[in-house]
Amino acid sequence: MTVTEQLSALAQILAHGDLNSLFQPIVSLSERRILGYEALTRGPSNSSLHSPVTLFAVARHAGRLNELEIACRRRACTRFHELKLNGSLFLNVSPESLLDPSHQPGRTLQLLEAFGIPPSQVVIELTEQTPTEDFGLLDTALHHYRAMGFSIALDDLGAGYSSLRLWSELRPDYVKIDRHFIDGIHQDAVKREFVGSILQMAKASRAQVIAEGIELPEELAVLAEMGVDLVQGYLLGRPQDQPPRDARGLLPRLDASAASLAEEGTDLSALLIDQPAMADNALVGDVLDAFRSQPNLNSLAILDAHRQPVGIVHRHSLSDALLKPFATELYARKPISRLMSEDFLAVELGQSLQQVSRLLTSRARQRIEEDFIITLDGRYQGLGRVIDVLKLITELKIQQARHANPLTLLPGNVPIQQCLQRLLQQGREAVVCYVDIDSFKPFNDLYGYAKGDEVLLCLAQCLSERVDPTRDFVGHIGGDDFMLVLGSEDWRPRLNQLLEDFQGQCRRFYRADHLQAGCFVSHNRLGVREEFPLLSLSLGVVRLRSEASTNLDASQLASLASEAKRQAKAVPGYSLHIIDTQQWVG
């Protein structure tokens, strides 16, 4: 299609409003509910401008981007209203459109008023395709939106031309991490570090993080483990004309059974307080009486007709609201929905203590004396206390620190033994790998303990980068001996990559003459000078079959790994020896 034909097609689309709006759900993992929907536009199905990339590129070239975006918003609002969707509506707006001289402030609000959609239900999502230069004007435009009650989201964080500066200067309510950093995050330590940094910055700036572009269950599991609560992607739901309304059918169970081998995965059963809740049509006076009759009651969950939480009332907040003159008389016969807080944390009973701790600490508005709601399949079970979570987490951290290796801070022998026990109890197929450094003692004698410690830290880092946090484990037995447990089928290429990583990283530890010679001279165990090859790894691998789990205990499994390592060390240089537990299958 020629440029002229594309411009003509665009003119037809704008003249007739021939656009389609699809909606993709944004899901809260902790509450197992749909927070809202992002509206995504498509051109006519029989047009060369069906693709949004082409459609918006042609509009930008024609100088009609602002006109197209208004048409998209009109169509999105129309369909959102027709479908009677709950939650927030995320509308894409480009900064260049806001800065266009033809942009007329207030048109979006007019559209919403026509359909009875309150601005508080709408999130303006900034999508940056070209460099933003006039930050002052853009800030003014967004303040205009905020003054009308809209929330602001920054899309594709990490991919835009100036997204970090936009975040710093505009302070959005939501930031959406670009899918590049989500793709394969379970196998990429650098991407996990990036997302971890984003979570820290979001906490400081009081923004909520949305991870988009999730396509694999493993990606979702890692993000949940890191404390990301809001998620979006094909795994949860593609953009659809008739989107889902209930998140429970979209989410896999992210419960304690899926916890990493590296932690106990304690669930919330021990924290559950069996506290009656109130219906959302209960009167304020009844709620006030409940607090008066129970002096130790801090919070009350508010439920809908399906026993799903819709709000929470905290004692201190209710007291503050009723302190004004005549407030008690004014509100006593009103439904509690008028005074309840809709900003609450609800978590599933099966989530691990570590996951809940991360969610609590990521909430800028969570007060330590406030309670959170615990649900099962989205329905109310009881309350949990923040202080109880913090106490248990502190105890776990102290326990972990007590058994960690003081140099690498990796789990030591007690956690390693516990990991092997859990592995056998769960009957999981896995690879248990005993990792040992060849020539380490003579290297340590020659180069000194400080350089030796650098080598050990280097190996610890290489091992950690090969670990999938959702299913693997890495521990430090002591000295130059490490334990690696891999739960995925791609263990062999990951071990090969480990060997390459370590070999490359070690080059910086040798003197130039030793590196050139490919060996060094040091004293052996008898005190005799001997030529030693450069450092290498011996890997003793045990392939654990699920059927063999019932016939082995943790000590036997550890002994098998040690024997595999011994046989690997009998081969000079980088080596790998495998013992298969097939013979232990009953």
N, C-alpha and C positions, 0 to 999 in steps of 0.2 A: 504494500500500500504506500502510495506517495505521501509526501508531507502535506500536500494540498488535500488529499483525500482524508488524511487523519484529522486535519483541522476542520474539515467539513463534518466528519463523524462526531467530533467533539461538540461542534455547534448544535448538531441534532440532539445529542444527549442532554446538553444544557437547556435547550429550548423545551424539551419534553420531560425533563426530569427522569430520564430513562436509566436509573441507577438501582442496583440491588444492595441491600444492607444485610450482612451476615453478622452473627454474634458469637464470640468465643468466650467461654466462661473463665473467670478468674476465681480460684478456689482457695479457701483458708484451710490449711491442713489441720490446725489445732481444733477448729470448730467443726470441721467436716461439713462446711456449707459454702455455697457460692456467694462470694463477696459482691460480684457484679459481672458485667459483660463488656468486652471491647467491641465497638462497632467497626466493622471492616467493609469497605466498599468494593464492589465489582461493577464493571461496565456491562452492557447488554451481552448476553451469552453468544449471540451470533455476530458480534463485532470484533474487529481487530483491537479494540480498546477495552476488551473484557478484563485483561490483566491490569491490576491497579498500578503496577510499575509503569506500564506504557501509558495508561490513562493520565496519571499525574505528570509524567514527563512531557506529554504533548500539551497539557494545560499550562505547565510552567513555561514551555517554549512559546506558547501563544499569548502569554501574559494574562491568562484567565484562571490562575490557580485559586485566587480568593473566591471567585465566582463558583468554581467547582467545589471547594471545601464547604461553602454555604449550602450548596445543593446536597452534598453528602450528609451534612448535619441534619438538614430538613428530612431527608429520607430515613436517617437513623432514628430520629425522634418519633417519626410517624410509625415505624415498625415497632419500636420499643413500647410505644403506647398501645398499639394494636395487639401485641403479644402479651401485654400486661405482665412484663418481666419485673421481678423483684431485684433489689440490690442496686448498685451504682451503675451508671452508664458512662463508659470511658469513650470520649470523643477525640479523635485525632485532629490536631491543629498544627500546622507548620509555623515556625517563627516568622518566615518570610511572608506568610499570608497575613499575620497579625501586623507586620510592619508595612504592608502594602498601603499606599496613600488612599486607595479606594475602600479600604476596610472600614466598615461602619460598626462601631461599638454598640452593643445592645441587641444585635439581631439574634444572637443565640438565645438570650433571655426571652425575647419575644416568641421564638419557636417553642421554647419549653412551656411558657405560660399558655400557649394555644392548646397544649396537650395535658396540662395539669401536672407537669413534672417539676418538682421543686429543684432549685439550683444546688441544694445540699446533696442531691442524689446524683449529681453530674461531676465527672472528673475530666478536666481539660488536659489531654495528653499531648505534650509537645513532641513532635517528630521532626528531627533535624536532618535535612537532606543536603543543605548548602550552608556555608559558613555564616554564622551570626556575627554581625559587626556592631550594631547599635544596641548594646546591652541596656543602656539607660531607657530607651524607648520601649524595648521589650519588657523591662521590669515594670514600667508604667502600665503597659497593656495588661500584664498579668495581675497587677494590683487591682486593676479595674474589675477583672474576673473575680478575684478573691473578695472584693468589697460586695459583690452581688451574691456571694455564698458558695461559689464553685470551689472545688479542690483542684490541685495542680499535680500532674504526673510528668516525669521526665522519661522519655522512651529511649531504648537502645543505649543505656549507659555503657560507655567504653567504646562505642562505635562511631559516635558523632564527631564533628569537627571540634567542638568546644564543650562537650557534655559535662566535664568536671567543673569548668568555670560556670556553666549554667546552673549546676547543682549548688555551687558555692554562693552564687549571687542571688538566685531566685528562691532557694530554700523550698523545693517542692514537697508536697505531702507524700508522694510516692516516687520511687525510682525503680525503673524496670531495667534489669541487667540484660544486655544484648545476648542473644542466643549463642553467639560464638563461645562465650565463657561457660555456657551450660552444656554444650555438646561434648560428651565424653568426659565430664567432670569427675566421674568415678574412677577414671584411669589417668588423671592429670593433676599432679600435686600443685602445679603453678596456677591452674585455674581455681583450685580450691583456695589457694592463698589469696587470689584476686577477690573471690566472692567473700572470703572472711574479712578482708579489708573493707569491702563495701558495707558489710554488716556493721562493722565498727563505726564507720563514718555516718551511716544511717542513724545509729543510736545517738551519736553526738548531735546530729542535725534534726533529730526527732522526725525522721522520715520512715515510711514503711517500704520494705524491699519486695519487689515482685520479680520472680525468676520466670522468664518466658522462653518458649522454644523447647520445652521438655518433651522428649520423645521416648525415653527409655525408663523402665522402672528403677534401674540402678541409679540413674541421674536423680530421680525423685527421692530415692532413699538417702543419697548423700546430702542433698539439699535439706531434707527434713532433719537429718542428723546434725547439720551445721546450724540449725535454728532458723532457716528460711521458712516463713509461714505461708506466704501468698505465692501461688504458682499458676502457670498458664502454659499450654502447649498441646500438641496433637495427642499425647498420651492421655490427657484429661478430657479432651474434646476439641474437634476441629471447628473452624468457623461454620456455622449452620444458619439456615433460614429459620428453623425451629429448634432453638438450642435447648439443652437439658435444664431442668429447674431444681434438681436435687443432686447434691454432690456425692451422696453416699454410694450411688451406683458408679461414679467416675473414679473413685479412689481405691487403690489396693489397700489392704490392711498394713499399716506401718506400726506394728505392735512390737512387743518385747521379743517375740520369737525371731524377728528379723534383725535384732540388734547385733552389732559387731562382736566378734569373738574377743575383742580387746576390752570389753566392759561387761559388767554383770547384767545390765539391761533391766534393772529393778523397775517394776511397773508401779502404778499409783494406788494399788489396793491398800497398802499400809497407811496411806495419807487420807483415804476417803472418810469424810465426816457425813454420816447419814442424817442430813438436815432437811426437814420438810421445806418445800418451796411454796410460792404463792402464784395464783393465776394472774394473767395480765389485766383482767377486769376487776381484781380485788381492789377494795377501797383503801385510800391512803390511811384512813383511820384504823383499819384492820391491821395494816402493816406496822403502824406505830404501836398498836397494842402488843403485837408479837415481839417487838424489840423491848417494850417495857416489861413484859412477862419473862423475858430471858436475858438477864443482864450480861451474860457471856456471849450473846449472839452478835457477831460483827457484821454479817451480810445475809441477805435473802435473795435467792435466785427467783426470777420472774419467768413463768413458762406460758407458752401458748396452749391451745387445745390439744395439741399432739405431744405435750410434755417436752417440747423443744425449747431451750432457753432463748428468750428474746431481750432480756435485760437483767440487771442486778441492782439491788439497793444496798448501799453501805450505811451503817449506823451514823457515821460522822457526816456523810453527805445529806442524809435526810434531816438530821438535826440542824445543819446549816441552812437548808431550804426553809425550815419551819421557824427559824429564829425571828423572821421579820414580823412586825405587828400584824395581828389578825391572820397570819399565814395558816395556822392550824385550822381555824374555823373555815378559811377559804378553801383549803384543799381536802379536808377530812372526808368529804363525800365525793371526791373526784377519784377516778381510777388511778392506780399506782403507775400506770404507763405514762402519766403526765410527769412524774418525778424520777422514774427509774433511769439508770445510765445504760445506754446501748453500747458503750465502750467497755466491753468486758472480755476476759479470756476464758474460753471453754475448750477443754482438752479431753481427748478420748482416754478412757480408762486403761487401754492397752499400751499407751505411749510410755516410753521409758522415762525414768526420772531425769536423765541427762537431757532428753529432748525438751521436756517441760521447763527445766532450768534455763535452757537457752532461750526459749520463748519468753519466759518471765523477764530475764535480764535484757532482752531486746525491746521490751515495751517501756518506752520513756515515761509513760504515765502510771505505771504500776507502783502502788504504794505497798510498803512491806506489811502494813497492818490490814490490807485488803485481802479478801479471799478470791479464789478463782473457781470456776464451775467445772465439774467432772461429768462427762457424758459417756454413754455406751450406744454406739450406732446413732449418735446425734440426740439421744434422749437423756434427760436429766437423771443422774444417779446420786449426786451429793456435792459437797463443797470440799475444797482443799485449801490449806493455809500456806501462804507464801513463806512464812517463817519456818514451817516444817520442811519445805523443799530445801531451803537454804541450809538447815541443820543437817539433813541427810547428805546433801551434796558435799558439805564441809567434811563430814565423817568419811565419805568415800574418797575425797581428795587426800585426806591425811593418810588413809589406808594405802592409797596408790603411791604416795610419796615415800611411805615407809618401806615399800618393796621395790622401789625404782632404782635403777643403776645410777649412782651419783654422778657419773661422767656424762652418759648419753641421755639420762632421764627416761630411758625406755623401761618398760616393765621388766622386773627381775625374775628370779627363779620361782617365787610363790605365784605370781600372776601367770607365768608360763605354765606351771603345773595346773592351775585352775582353768586356763584356756584349753589345754589338752583334755581335761575332764569334761568340759562343756562340749567340746567337739565330739567326743565319744557318746555323751548323753543325748545329743541332738541327732546322732546317726548320720552326720553329713559326710559327703565325699569331699576330700580335701587333700592337699599336698603339704606335708610337714617337712620343712627344709632346715637342716642344721648347717650353718654357714661358718666357715673357719678361714682365717687368713694364713696363707703359706708364707714361711720365712719371716713371720712377724717378730719373734723373739730376737733373732740376730739383727734385724732392722732396728728394733728398739734399743738394743745394746749399742749399736753403732751411732745412731742418730740422736739418741736420748729419749727420755720418757715424754717430754713435751711434744716432740714430733710424733711419737707413737700415739699419744692421745689424739692428735690431729687426724691420724689415719683412722682411728676408731670412730671418731665423730663423722668423718667422711663416709665410712661404710654405713653408719647409722642413718645418715641422710639418704644415701643411695637406696637402702632398704625401705625407708619410709616412703620414698617416691614411687616404689613399685607396689605399694599397698592400696587396695580398695577399702576405704574405711567402713563400708557396709558389710564386709564379709571376711576380712583378713585380719592378721595379727602380726606384730613384730615385737620381739623381746630381746633382751641382752642377758645372756647366761652369765657372762663374766669374761674379763680379758678380751681376747679376740674371737670369742665364740658367741654367735647370735642364733636366734630361732625365728623362722619365718613360716607362717601358716597361710596358705593361699586357697581360697574357696572357689575360684572360677576356673573354667576349662582352659583358659589361655595361659596357664601357669608356665609352660615351657618357654614361649617367646618372652615372657616377663622375666624369667630367670636368665635367659640369654642377654636380655637388655641390661640386667643387673651386672653381669660380668663385664659387658662393654663399658657401662657407666663407671664402674670401679677402676677398671684399667685406665680409662681416660683421666679420671680425677686424680689418680695416684702419681701421675707424671710430675706434678708440681712439688712432690715431697722429696725427690731424689736430687743429688748433686748432678751437674751436667756430665761429669765423666762416668758416673754410674749409669746414667740414663743412656749414654752413648754405647757403653760396653754391654748393657743389658744384664748386668749383675753387680754385686758388691762383695767385698771381703769382710768377714766378721768372725767372731769366735763361736764355735758350736757349743753344744751342751757339755762337752768334755774339756772346754777351754782351749781347743785347738783351732787355729785360724783356718777358715774354709771359705770357698767361693759359693755364694748363694744367688739364685735367680731373683729378679725383681718380684715384688709382692704379687700374689695371685690369690684366687679364691678356690676353695674346695667346697662343693655343695653335696651334702648327703640328703637324698630325697626319699621320703616314704610316701607312697601312694596309698592313702587310706580309703578303702572301699566301705561304703555304708554298711554292707552286710557283715563286715569284719568287726564293727564297733562293739558288738556284744561279747566278742571273744578276746578283747584286749582291754587292759587298763592303762591309765596315763603313764605309769612307770615303764610298762612294756613298750608303749609307743615311743617314749623318749629314748629308750635303749635301742630301738630299731633305728631311730634317726642318728644316734651316736655311731652305730655300726656302719650305716651308710656313709657317714662322714669319714670314718676311718678308712674305708675302702676307696673313697674319692681321693684322700690324701696320698694313697699309694701311687697315684698317677701324677707325674710331674706337671707343673703348670696348672692352668685353669681346668677344672675337672668337675664332673657331675656323675654321681652314682645313684641308681634308683633301686629301692627295695619295694616290691609290690606286696600288699597284704592279702592278695587273692588266696594265699594258702591258709589264711585265718578265717576264710569264709566257711561257715558251718556246712 
